[in-house]
Amino acid sequence: MLVHRANRLLSESTLILRTLRIGPGQRRQSAILLAIDAHIAHDEVPMVRANCRARFTAADFDFIVRTLARSQTDQVSLVDLLSDVETRDSILDHPRLVDAILNHCGQLRISSQFYFYVLARHVLKQGGIGDRKLSDYIASLLEAFSRASRLQICDETHHLAQQYISDILIALKRATPEQAFLLRAHIGNYSLFISGIFHENTQRRSLRGGPDIEFYEQVGRANYQLVSSHAVARRCELDDVFEGLADRFREIRLALNQLSDQLLNLDEGARPSLAL
């Protein structure tokens, strides 16, 4: 199930939630905190980071060169240019990369982080959001919460999403400052993903009593704002990202709506797949 294939924190806590679903809510909330503690104890911070650009592969750079180069000389020049970070960022904004990804037939031999960065950067720029670091974070979020070949959601997912967020919000009452930071960042990410990529399903579900888009916007914005001033955010150099997510949650959500509606074809047979 897509929403429960997020990062390792989400995978572990969801597994515990499913196991304990017949038990009382307090046990579910304790399980969430135990999952957080397991990562903290091993110095593993289960959080999304703005690091897609730092994890591009040789295949990604080969794709860039093959897509943009018109001659052998161009290929040599591009290889040199890609070694410079600022120039590389400018090259990554080239519209031919988006076209090449969307119009490719068959398997795309690129990394998921490259795939999501190029598309996220494209829709965010169209929405007037030019911050590359913020685009990188959104791309990392999309990569963490999804696999391009398994974009699907159902009513049970929305039910579990509502239950899951409720359990986390209650668990926050007993959380340590470190736990609270990770939980709140996760709530923000979770809310943005659900309301951004699966907004139509969310709206349909809300007509039958489920949480609506405004619920996810309010919860996501509030929790991003709270973590933006946290010491962990400053240490990880994400305080500016969280502040931007809080300030522009709705604009980012609308950009992700466009990504979902126009660029990510959820029909499995009609979308190029990634060779991951």
N, C-alpha and C positions, 0 to 999 in steps of 0.2 A: 504494500500500500504506500503510495507516494509520500504522503505527509509524514509517515512514520519511518521514512528512510533518510532522515535528516543527517545530522552529524552523530558522532558516537554517543554523545550525551542523550540525544533524542532516541536513538536506537535502543540504548540500554534501558532508559526510563520507560519507554513505551512497552518494551518486553515485560518489564516488571508490572506496569499498569495492566497489561492484558492478563498476566498471571493472577493479579490480585483483584481483578475487576469485580468478582463476586463478594469481596471483602469490604469492610467499612472504608469510608473515604480517608480516615486518618492513616490507615496502613498504606494507601496509595501515596499520600503526601510524604510519609516517612520514606518510602521507597525512592521518591524523587530526590530527597535530600541525601540519601545514602549513595545514589548514583553520582551526585555532585561531589560528595566527600571522597569517593574512590578516585576521582580525577585529581582533586586538590592534593590528596595524599601522595600522588605520584608526580606532582608538578605538571600535570597535564591540564591545560586550560581549554575546555571543550567549547571554544567560541569561534565564531566566524571572524576571519581577518581579511583585510584588504590586500590580498597577496596573489591574485590571479596572475598579474603581470610578471611576478617574480618566479612563477612556476611554468612558464611557457616551455614547450619542448622543442627539440630539433625539428620534429615534424611540423610544428606550428610555424617556425621560421621558414622552413622549406615551402610551406603553403603560401606564406606572404610573398616570397621571392617569385614563385611560379605564377602567382596571381597578378602581381604588379609589374614584373619585368617584361619588357618588350623585346629585349635582345640579350645576348651574352654579356655585353658591356653593362647593361642595366643590372643584371644579376650580380655582377661583381660590386657595383656601386651600392646596391641595396644591402648586401652582406656587410659592407663597411658601415653603412648608415645605421643598421640595426644594432650595432655594438654601442651606439650612443643612446643613453636612456631617453633624453628629451626628444631626439630625432625619432627614436622608435615609437614614442607615444604619438607623435604627429602622423607617422606612417600608419599606425593602428587605426587612425580615424578615417582612412581612405575609404570612400563609399564602395569601391570595387570589392573590398573584402566582404562586406555585407552581402553584396550581390552574389559573390562566388559561393558563399555559404548557403544562401537561400536557394540558389538555382542549381546547385550541385545534384547530380543524379547518382544514386547509390551511396556507398559509405564514404563519409568524410574522415580522412585520416589525420585528424587534429585532436588535441586534448579538449576535454570538457571545459577546462578553465578558459581556454582561448575562445571556444565557441560562445560561452556565456558572456565573456568580456566584450567581444565585438558587438554582439546583439544588444547587450545592456547599455553599452556606451552609445550606441546608435539611437535607441529610443529615448534615453535620458537627454542627449543633446537636442533631439527634436522637441523635447519638453522644456527646453530652456535651462537644463541642469548641466553645466559644463565641468563640474569638479571631477577630475579623473580618479582621484582617490575614492570618492563616493561611488563612482561607477564601478571601480574595482571591488569595493565592498559588496555592492549589489550583485555583481557577477559571482563573487565567492559565496554569497548567500544562496543564489540560485543553484550553483554547483553542489553545495552542501545538501540542499533540500530536495534535490531531484536527480534523476538519471534521464537523459534526453529520450531514451527509448522506452520509458515507462511513465509517461505523463498521463495519469488517470486519477480520477477521484470519484467518490460515491457518497451517498447519504450517510453511511456508517462513518466515513471519514469525518464528515462535518460534525456528527454527533460526538465522536471521540475528541475532535478538536475542542469543542465547547467544554466537554468534561475535563480534558487535559489542562486547558488554560485555567479553569476554575480550581482544579487541584493545585496547580502551581501558585496561584494567587493566595490560596489558603496556606500553602506550605511556607510562603514568604514570612508569615507571622512568627515562625520558629527558626528561620534561617539566620545563619551568621552573615556578617557583611560580605564575605567572599561568596558564599552561596547566593545571597540576594543579588549580587552583581550578575552572576552567571544566569540566574533564573530570569531576571528582568531583561537582560540582553536577548535571551532566548525567546521570551514572550514577544518582544518587539519584532524580532526576525520572523517568528511564526505568524504573527498577525499580518505583517507586510506580505509574506508569501501567499497566505490564504486569500487575502483581499486583492492582491495584485494579479496572481496567475489564475486563480479560480474564482474571480469575481462573479461570473454569471451563475455558477453553482451556488455560491454564497447567497446571492440575491434570491434565487429560487427557494433555497432552504429557509431563508428568513420568512418567506410567506407562510411557512408551515411551523413557525415558532422558533426557528433557530436564530443565532446571532446574525445581525445584519452588517453591512459594510461599515456603517458608522461605529458599531461596537468595536470592530477590529481597528479602525482608525484611532479611536479614542484610547483604547488599551495600548496599541502600539506606540503612539506618539507619547503618551504619558511615561511609559517605561523607558523608551529611548532617552527622554529628557532626564529622567532620574539617573541613568547610568552615565550620562555624558559628563557629570561632575565627579564621578567615582575615581579613586586613586588608580584602580586597575586600568581604567580607560586611558588615563594619562600615561601610565607606564607602557601600555601597548600602543600608544600614539593613535588612539581611536576616539578621543574625546571630541575632536572636531567632526568626525564622521557621525557619531551618535547625535551630536547637536544638529547637524545637517539633516539627519533622518527625522528628528523630532520636528524641526522647523518646516520641512518640506515633505512630510509623510504623504499627504494627499497627492501632491504633484508626482512624487515617485510612484505611488500606487497607480495613478492614471497612466504613467509611462509603462508600467508593467502590464496594465490592462491592454495597452496597445501591443506590447510584445506578445502577450498570450493570444490576442485576437488576430493579429496580422502576420506575425513572424513565426510563432510556434504553432505549427499545424498539429492539433491533438489527434488527428486521424492517423493511426499508425502506418497505414499503407501509403499515405501521401507525403510523408516527411522523410527527408534523407536521414540516415542514421549515422551515428558516430562510431568509429572503430576505436573503442576505448581499451 
